Amino acid sequence: MKHIYLDYNSTAPVRAEAIAVMMDCCQNICGNPSSMHHFGQQAKQAVDRARFQVARLLNAPPSQVIFTSGGTESNNMAIRGIAARSRGKKQLITCRSEHSSVLNVFKELAKDGFAITYIPVDANGLLDLNALDEALDDTTALVSIMLANNETGVIQPIKEIVEIVHAKGALLHVDAVQALGKMAVDVMDLGADLLSISGHKIGAPKGVGALYVRIGCKIEPLIFGGNQESRLRSGTENVPGIVAFGKVCEFVADNLDSEIAQLRQLGELLEQAILENIPSAVISGAGALRIPNTVNVSFSGHESDTLMMMLDMKGVAVSSGASCSTGSGEPSHVLKSMGLSQELLYSALRLSIGTNNTTEEIIQAVDILRQVVSG
Ligand SMILES: Cc1ncc(COP(=O)(O)O)c(C=O)c1O
């Protein structure tokens, strides 16, 4: 049986370019970047090159890119790092459709005495900007809003959000983990103070990511030790992972327009084929701007996990929710925040494609989906 992978938002296959540089690094670069000798400096140069490559994709100064273990750590570092320096500012703002690596940090900070305000989203998953404006005051330390949603692909208007947030003297953290590689992510243009990214969502190995910290924006570290990464993230660097992440960022920066065009073509085909062939299909976030690779679709009268497992038995891998909360039996908190009916909430699937997918795979996957839904 041929397997078709339509779960790129969970993780993407590692790109050939990443494997090649990682192997080369493991074989030929043995030093610790903190060592002053030849071997150490060789490793340091490799990390610095990767920092430059990541920074170029984000249009950030390389000095402002801090390597981490991935999106979860970057989000924790940004939010906790600001909260630790909040100096009496006790309000933190986010919304209920954020990733668990943001929501659960806020939950923890609430236990430490921070007041957490959740701004509602509309039926398309877009943030209520008036409610954000009203909630902000001089006690607000930080607002955290993602750029593209991992379950629906809905893109938040970050440039408008940053204006509102800065006008009230607060800082903005942006989780751009799902946006990277699927749309332009330019930190200068967005104006964000902090921005999280993760390697494995764009074809680097798992366990490496980065946090962009705007010049002048001060955060406390999460991890203390040998003062690596400008004292913000101690611990010997994951040199092969970082080198691979850098290489993938270089590739994505050089090919962003063509990769987005490819995703758009396949994504439109996927969405149109579902709507034309399966009359009960309802797409979430259809009225909003979305990244081109993500389709969140409900099939009333069916149950998400059953659909997902039947598709898997027929060789099509999709997600019945956020991959990290799958298996919890709970419907998606993202779709819940958008006010979906129970019928749509419990019958949702997320299909997310990548540049390795082919037109034939998309057509075949939709045919199998049609059989499963009508069977
Ligand atoms: C929007 C978003 N933020 C953060 C993360 C966490 O990233 P990582 O898996 O690198 O920890 C994910 C992963 O699913 C995500 O989709």
The ligand as a MOL file (V3000), in Angstrom:
LIG
                    3D

  0  0  0     0  0            999 V3000
M  V30 BEGIN CTAB
M  V30 COUNTS 16 16 0 0 0
M  V30 BEGIN ATOM
M  V30 1 C 1.9280 27.0030 16.3060 0
M  V30 2 C 2.8960 26.1050 17.0070 0
M  V30 3 N 3.6680 26.5940 17.9790 0
M  V30 4 C 4.5600 25.8410 18.6310 0
M  V30 5 C 4.7370 24.5200 18.3230 0
M  V30 6 C 5.7430 23.7130 19.0790 0
M  V30 7 O 6.8810 23.5060 18.2960 0
M  V30 8 P 7.9220 22.3100 18.6320 0
M  V30 9 O 7.2550 21.0470 18.1950 0
M  V30 10 O 9.1370 22.6440 17.8340 0
M  V30 11 O 8.1700 22.3540 20.0870 0
M  V30 12 C 3.9500 23.9400 17.3230 0
M  V30 13 C 4.0710 22.5050 17.0070 0
M  V30 14 O 3.1050 21.8420 16.6660 0
M  V30 15 C 3.0170 24.7640 16.6380 0
M  V30 16 O 2.2410 24.2710 15.6600 0
M  V30 END ATOM
M  V30 BEGIN BOND
M  V30 1 1 1 2
M  V30 2 1 2 3
M  V30 3 2 2 15
M  V30 4 2 3 4
M  V30 5 1 4 5
M  V30 6 1 5 6
M  V30 7 2 5 12
M  V30 8 1 6 7
M  V30 9 1 7 8
M  V30 10 2 8 9
M  V30 11 1 8 10
M  V30 12 1 8 11
M  V30 13 1 12 13
M  V30 14 1 12 15
M  V30 15 2 13 14
M  V30 16 1 15 16
M  V30 END BOND
M  V30 END CTAB
M  END
